[in-house]
């Protein structure tokens, strides 16, 4: 599970709020786990207090460690990102295994052990089925009519982005997570080879963006302006920041809703290159 990375159809909107569908499903499965384990403990008992909390913690820790290990080459470049679990990135197989092992140690009766492990296996199967059903091969084309006015005075069109993978980050100066991730994205735009990274400000006047970049001592080479927010409307972006991953044919392969880490960016670009025809 690479928390937050999804196809466009996997974003759920409720009024002004936007949610990643996979995170809602994960939350539902966690609640089901806690409810099911509460029933197991009431019936068969446990050797420690708060077994559900301990097992959940063991599962989450194992899931994070499994994810970091799987992408260890990317995390080696920025080890501190491994601690930023709130940005997403979990290995569900490692998580289910960690929770199951913890429950074998925590639950008192043999039947209780079997029931609790069966609960974990059942919920893991539900997640696997959801992942298989909700990740269709992509997607929709980047609207051909889009054109960005770069801060440096140049213009970039959808046609200009063809021929290589492209990452388009939708952001604004008033958005706290946008402000946190922007320095990393600016560095990536200058250093990631064979890919184009554009940071497209949504709905703000050029002077506001220029002053913000100057105050943060950030170069403007990769920053573009979308003063009327047309791109957000065209691609259905419901919240900021939103990051689009576009293949060399102009197809939007993935959408990341919310703040993104350098590791998640590198992984998504690598997958984008592998999927590029």
C-alpha positions as MATLAB code, in Angstrom:
seq = 'XXXXXXXXXXXXXXXXXXXXXXXXXXXXXXXXXXXXXXXXXXXXXXXXXXXXXXXXXXXXXXXXXXXXXXXXXXXXXXXXXXXXXXXXXXXXXXXXXXXXXXXXXXXXXXXXXXXXXXXXXXXXXXXXXXXXXXXXXXXXXXXXXXXXXXXXXXXXXXXXXXXXXXXXXXXXXXXXXXXXXXXXXXXXXXXXXXXXXXXXXXXXXXXXXXXXXXXXXXXXXXXXXXXXXXXXXXXXXXXXXXXXXXXXXXXXXXXXXXXXXXXXXXXXXXXXXXXXX';
ca = [
       0.000    0.000    0.000;
       1.557    3.284   -1.035;
      -0.698    5.493    0.917;
      -2.186    8.347   -1.093;
      -1.185    7.193   -4.562;
      -4.192    6.276   -6.687;
      -5.938    6.528   -9.972;
      -8.269    9.527  -10.427;
     -11.381    7.461   -9.660;
     -10.082    6.648   -6.165;
     -10.766   10.069   -4.655;
     -14.028   10.472   -2.747;
     -15.491   13.924   -2.159;
     -17.948   14.748    0.615;
     -18.951   18.388    0.347;
     -15.755   20.474    0.440;
     -13.674   17.551    1.734;
     -11.675   15.101   -0.384;
     -10.541   11.679    0.821;
      -8.329    8.975   -0.632;
     -10.527    5.891   -1.002;
      -7.765    3.512    0.043;
      -7.305    5.379    3.335;
     -11.024    5.230    4.063;
     -11.022    1.486    3.415;
      -7.921    1.049    5.593;
      -9.618    2.968    8.414;
     -12.698    0.765    8.096;
     -10.582   -2.390    8.279;
      -8.768   -1.115   11.382;
     -12.097   -0.449   13.101;
     -13.314   -3.916   12.086;
     -10.111   -5.410   13.508;
     -10.573   -3.635   16.839;
     -14.239   -4.651   17.075;
     -13.546   -8.269   16.136;
     -10.638   -8.600   18.525;
     -12.692   -7.116   21.347;
     -15.144   -9.991   20.887;
     -12.298  -12.540   20.872;
     -10.795  -11.143   24.081;
     -14.147  -11.066   25.873;
     -14.693  -14.719   25.030;
     -11.218  -16.204   25.519;
      -9.180  -13.598   27.398;
      -5.610  -12.361   26.906;
      -2.308  -12.448   28.752;
      -1.803   -8.673   28.622;
      -3.977   -5.602   28.997;
      -4.985   -3.744   25.844;
      -4.218   -6.606   23.433;
      -6.011   -4.898   20.547;
      -3.871   -1.779   20.884;
      -0.676   -3.820   21.171;
      -1.525   -6.005   18.177;
      -2.541   -3.005   16.085;
       0.688   -1.226   16.996;
       2.729   -4.311   16.099;
       0.928   -4.586   12.774;
       1.420   -0.939   11.861;
       5.083   -1.024   12.869;
       5.685   -4.177   10.826;
       3.826   -2.683    7.856;
       5.971    0.439    7.913;
       9.222   -1.489    8.351;
       8.242   -3.803    5.507;
       7.551   -0.862    3.201;
      10.809    0.883    4.100;
      12.753   -2.324    3.538;
      11.083   -2.961    0.180;
      12.096    0.507   -1.027;
      15.317    0.686    0.980;
      17.351    2.103   -1.912;
      15.061    5.135   -2.110;
      14.937    5.563    1.674;
      18.743    5.371    1.848;
      18.860    8.751    0.096;
      16.641   10.377    2.763;
      16.549    8.107    5.852;
      14.555   10.606    7.937;
      11.578   10.152    5.604;
      11.169    6.641    7.018;
       9.776    8.260   10.175;
       7.158   10.263    8.251;
       4.595    7.475    8.358;
       1.699    9.948    8.241;
       2.509   10.539    4.566;
       1.674    6.910    3.811;
       3.645    3.856    2.773;
       2.734    0.471    4.265;
       3.343   -3.165    3.360;
       0.062   -4.937    4.113;
       1.578   -8.440    4.067;
       4.189   -7.474    6.653;
       1.515   -5.675    8.681;
      -0.839   -8.651    8.732;
       2.043  -10.944    9.678;
       3.133   -8.665   12.512;
      -0.396   -8.428   13.916;
      -0.905  -12.202   13.668;
       2.344  -12.967   15.507;
       1.467  -10.465   18.232;
      -1.963  -12.042   18.683;
      -0.482  -15.527   18.975;
       1.503  -14.207   21.938;
      -1.275  -12.112   23.477;
      -4.406  -14.262   23.261;
      -4.768  -16.797   26.058;
      -6.792  -19.751   24.687;
      -5.927  -21.860   21.636;
      -9.357  -21.241   20.113;
      -8.889  -17.533   20.717;
      -5.550  -17.611   18.917;
      -7.146  -19.327   15.931;
     -10.070  -16.892   15.866;
      -7.858  -13.808   16.105;
      -5.495  -14.970   13.363;
      -8.489  -15.865   11.190;
      -9.741  -12.313   11.720;
      -6.422  -10.888   10.520;
      -6.336  -13.185    7.487;
      -9.919  -12.271    6.570;
      -9.267   -8.537    6.765;
      -6.018   -8.937    4.812;
      -7.971  -10.753    2.099;
     -10.490   -7.902    1.972;
      -7.644   -5.419    1.500;
      -6.066   -7.577   -1.201;
      -9.401   -7.833   -3.030;
      -9.938   -4.074   -2.764;
      -6.444   -3.395   -4.096;
      -7.009   -5.724   -7.044;
     -10.400   -4.226   -7.926;
      -9.713   -0.548   -7.308;
      -6.487   -0.109   -9.250;
      -7.487   -0.319  -12.897;
      -4.860    0.295  -15.523;
      -5.074    3.924  -16.280;
      -6.847    6.492  -16.948;
      -7.509    9.683  -18.782;
      -5.495   11.961  -20.993;
      -4.011   15.225  -19.862;
      -6.327   17.811  -21.454;
      -4.660   18.853  -24.732;
      -5.815   22.468  -24.401;
      -3.869   23.216  -21.234;
      -1.054   25.761  -21.352;
       0.995   27.039  -18.437;
       2.648   30.416  -18.205;
       5.953   29.827  -16.452;
       7.242   32.334  -13.920;
      10.276   32.829  -16.154;
       8.019   34.008  -18.996;
       7.957   30.846  -21.107;
       4.825   28.873  -21.979;
       4.455   25.104  -21.630;
       1.651   23.202  -23.364;
       0.422   19.631  -23.013;
       2.178   18.821  -26.269;
       5.485   20.029  -24.822;
       5.206   17.416  -22.073;
       4.943   14.478  -24.458;
       7.926   12.255  -25.101;
       8.991   11.835  -21.473;
       7.336   11.159  -18.112;
       5.998   14.291  -16.440;
       4.996   15.166  -12.886;
       2.554   18.040  -12.398;
       2.096   19.287   -8.853;
      -0.919   21.514   -8.152;
      -0.246   23.837   -5.232;
      -0.893   27.255   -3.711;
       1.009   29.547   -1.363;
      -1.790   29.470    1.254;
      -1.724   25.646    1.511;
       0.422   24.398    4.471;
       1.255   20.932    3.065;
       2.058   22.559   -0.283;
       4.524   24.874    1.443;
       6.152   21.940    3.257;
       6.696   19.832    0.153;
       7.598   22.631   -2.278;
      11.349   22.909   -1.449;
      11.762   19.169   -2.022;
       9.851   19.352   -5.310;
      11.951   22.296   -6.485;
      15.124   20.295   -5.780;
      13.680   17.251   -7.524;
      12.741   19.307  -10.576;
      16.383   20.302  -10.940;
      17.865   16.864  -10.314;
      15.548   14.074  -11.540;
      16.776   12.934  -14.983;
      14.595   12.066  -17.976;
      11.423   13.479  -16.410;
       9.746   16.886  -16.375;
       8.460   18.235  -13.057;
       6.146   21.247  -13.129;
       4.851   23.038  -10.040;
       1.634   24.716  -11.133;
       0.233   27.326   -8.746;
      -3.559   27.319   -8.664;
      -5.617   30.493   -8.736;
      -3.132   33.070   -7.463;
      -1.744   36.246   -8.978;
       1.828   36.139  -10.334;
       3.068   38.743   -7.830;
       1.882   36.631   -4.889;
       3.745   33.596   -6.181;
       6.914   35.555   -6.957;
       6.978   37.135   -3.487;
       6.460   33.758   -1.850;
       9.284   32.144   -3.824;
      11.590   35.060   -3.039;
      10.756   34.902    0.674;
      11.532   31.167    0.696;
      14.663   31.600   -1.455;
      13.278   29.103   -3.963;
      14.176   29.208   -7.665;
      11.278   29.658  -10.063;
      12.544   27.540  -12.961;
       9.912   24.797  -12.546;
       7.062   27.004  -11.291;
       4.095   27.724  -13.543;
       0.911   29.757  -13.104;
      -2.697   28.704  -13.537;
      -4.369   31.898  -12.345;
      -7.948   30.727  -12.883;
      -7.417   27.168  -11.602;
      -8.387   25.699  -14.970;
      -6.187   22.617  -14.637;
      -7.743   21.596  -11.314;
     -11.175   21.809  -12.917;
     -10.131   19.930  -16.055;
      -8.547   16.983  -14.233;
     -11.056   16.943  -11.367;
      -8.550   17.773   -8.621;
     -10.614   18.321   -5.479;
      -7.922   19.431   -3.026;
      -4.386   20.765   -2.762;
      -1.743   19.592   -3.022;
      -2.467   17.117   -5.809;
       0.278   15.541   -7.892;
      -0.363   14.098  -11.360;
       1.931   11.494  -12.902;
       1.724   11.635  -16.687;
       3.344    9.175  -19.099;
       5.148   10.061  -22.310;
       1.896    9.700  -24.277;
       0.118   12.317  -22.165;
      -1.941    9.855  -20.100;
      -2.462   10.523  -16.386;
      -1.330    7.270  -14.808;
      -1.541    8.136  -11.126;
      -2.761   10.874   -8.831;
      -1.334   11.539   -5.377;
      -3.694   13.407   -3.070;
      -2.000   15.316   -0.253;
       1.600   15.940    0.731;
       4.178   13.741   -0.981;
       7.647   12.735    0.202;
      10.760   12.484   -1.963;
      10.707    8.709   -1.589;
       7.092    8.488   -2.772;
       7.940   10.795   -5.658;
      10.925    8.684   -6.712;
       8.940    5.456   -6.473;
       6.056    6.855   -8.521;
       8.411    8.208  -11.204;
      10.168    4.842  -11.393;
       6.836    3.067  -11.828;
       5.791    5.664  -14.390;
       8.903    4.999  -16.449;
       8.312    1.255  -16.271;
       4.716    1.697  -17.469;
       5.592    4.122  -20.246;
       5.053    2.524  -23.669;
];
